[in-house]
Amino acid sequence: MINIDQELGRLSELRQKHIDLGKSMLTADNGKFYPVDMFCNTILNRSISLLKGFISQIKEKNFISAAPILRLQLDNLLRLSAVWQVENPHDFASDIMGGKQVNEIKNREGEKMYDKLLARNLEKDFPWVISVYENTSGYVHFSHKHFANSFQFSSERNFELKISDVDEYVKDETYLEAILAFDEITNAIFQFVEGWVVTKTQ
């Protein structure tokens, strides 16, 4: 039986991998620095901060706060994957640093890189991406997803309402799914950065 505390402990171990991977990237190719380095460094910095926030909210049983953080981590993966879908990754990274939106930039096929397109393009290698994208997007803006967190039926004719920062109506299985999804997304981010380190080294 998968234990929530054990999975959170395993997830927390990813913190150090962010730092180690960043060091490997910045020292590769004799320390030469490129726009993609800045892009990946910023993704890793955002990711490690989201990791801390996600773990904290899961421990507090505050799923309404944890779910949007999961979606933000997926946002990291989507935008990082865009680097590999454009003609010139360094120009792309520079454009984003300059304030341009990812969905304003076209990939090699001439398509504007909206989130849904980026998710669809990731699906081949990461088949869970679409499901996580669809299930977490509803937590960013107020939607039907939030109703399940605020009430539940106690019988056929009666229901309970709550106003609390503890999500008592969320099952442990849901927390575990979220933890495992965060783990999968973070490791996918690592794969892309590791790919850049290999490319940079060669």
N, C-alpha and C positions, 0 to 999 in steps of 0.2 A: 504494500500500500504506500503510495507516494505521500510524503509528509510535507506540509506547507513550510514549516520551520526549516526542514532540511533543504528544500528547494530554494528558499530564500538565502540560506547560507551558501549554497552553491552559486547562486546568482551574484551574491556579494563578492565572490572571488573574481568576477569579471572586471572589477575595478582596477586591479593591478595590471590586467592584460591591456587595458586602454593605455596606461602609462608606458608599459614595455613596448607596445606596438608603435606608439608615437616616437619613442626613442630610436627604434629600429628604422623608422621612416626618415627621421631627420638626420641620421648619421649615414644613410645609404648614399652611394655615389659620392663618397668623400665629403658628405655634408652639403652638397649643392642643393639649392633651394628653388623650387618651382611653384607656380600658382596652384597646381594640384596638391602640393604639400600643404599650402595654407588652407585649401578647401578641406582636405582630409583631417588636418589638425583641428579645424573648427568643428567638424562632424564629431570627432572623438571627444572634444571638450564638451559639446552639447550632450553627447551620449552618456558620458560619465556622470554628468549632473542629473540627467533624467533617471539614470539607474538609481542614484541615491534617493531621489524623490519618489520613485515607484516603490522601492523597497519600504520606505517609510510609510507610505499610504497603505500598502498591503498589511503591514504590521498593525496599523491603526484600524484595519478593517473598513477603510474608507474607499470603497470601490468606485464611487462617483468621481473621486479625484484620481484614482489610479488608472482608470480606463483611458482618459484623455492623454495621460503621460505615455501610455502604451502606444496610442495613435501618433504622438509626437516622435516616438522612437522609430515607428514605421516611416514617418516623414523623413527622418534621417536616411534610412535605407533607400527610399525612393529617389531622393535627390542625389545621393551618392552614386546610385546606379546610372543616373543621367550622364555622369562623366564618361562612361563607357559607350554612350549611345550617340555621341556627337563627333563631328569631323575633327575638331581641334579641342581636346580636353583643357589645355591651358588657357585658351581664349574663353572657353565656357566658364572656367573657374574665375577668371578675371572679370568677366561680365557679371557674375553673381556677386562678387566682392564689390563691384561698382554699383550695385543696387538693382540690377535687372532681375526680373522674375523668371523662374525656370520655365513656366508655361508660356513665356514670350519667345523662347528659344526653340529652334527646330532640331530634330535629330537627323541622322544621316539619310533617312527616308523622306525628309521634308515635312515631318509631322511635328506640330507643337506639342511639347512634353507636359501634358496635363497629368495629374496624379493617376487617373484611371489608366492612361496609356502606360505610364511607368510601372504601375502594378501589374498590368497585363503582360508587359515584356519581361517581368521578373518571374511570372508564374511557371515558366518552363523549368527553371532551376529551383524555385522555391514555391511549390504548389499551394502552400498555406497562405500566401500573401493576399490573395483576393478575399478569402474568408475573413482574415484579420482586418483588412481594410474596411470591409463592409460592416463588420460587427462593432468596430471601435469608432467609426466616423459619427455614428449616432450619439456618442457621448460628448462630442466636441460642442455641438449646438443642442439646445433643449429639444428633446424628441421623445418618442414613445419608449425609448430605452430607459428613461428615468422613472417611469411610472412603476416599474417592477421593484425599484429601490425604495419606494415610499409607501407601498401598501401590499397586502396579501390577503387572500380569502382565508378566514378561519373556519368557515363552513359554507354550505351551498348558498346561504342567504346573508351571511355576515362577513365583513372584512375588517381588517385592522389598518389604521393609518399611523405613520410615524413621522416625526420631525427630529432627526438625530444625525450626528456626524459618524455614527457607526452603522454600517450596512448589515443589519441583522438578517435581512431577507435574502442575502446573497449566499449561495451554497459554497461549501469548501471546494467543490469540483470546479466552480467558476473561477475562484481565486487561483487554483492550480493551473487551469487553462491559460489564464492571463500571465502567470509566472513563466510557464513553458513557452508561451508566445514571445514574451520579452527576451527570453534566453535565445530563442531561434533568431529573432530579428538582430540582436546584438552580435551574435556569431556570424550572421550574414554580412553585417557591417565590417566585421574583422576580415572576412574573406576578401571583400573588395579592397580594403586598405592593404592587406597582405599582397594582393595582386599588383597593386601599385608599387609596393616596395620591391617586388621581384622585377617589375618592368624598369624601375628606376635603377636598380643595381646592374641590370644587363645593359 
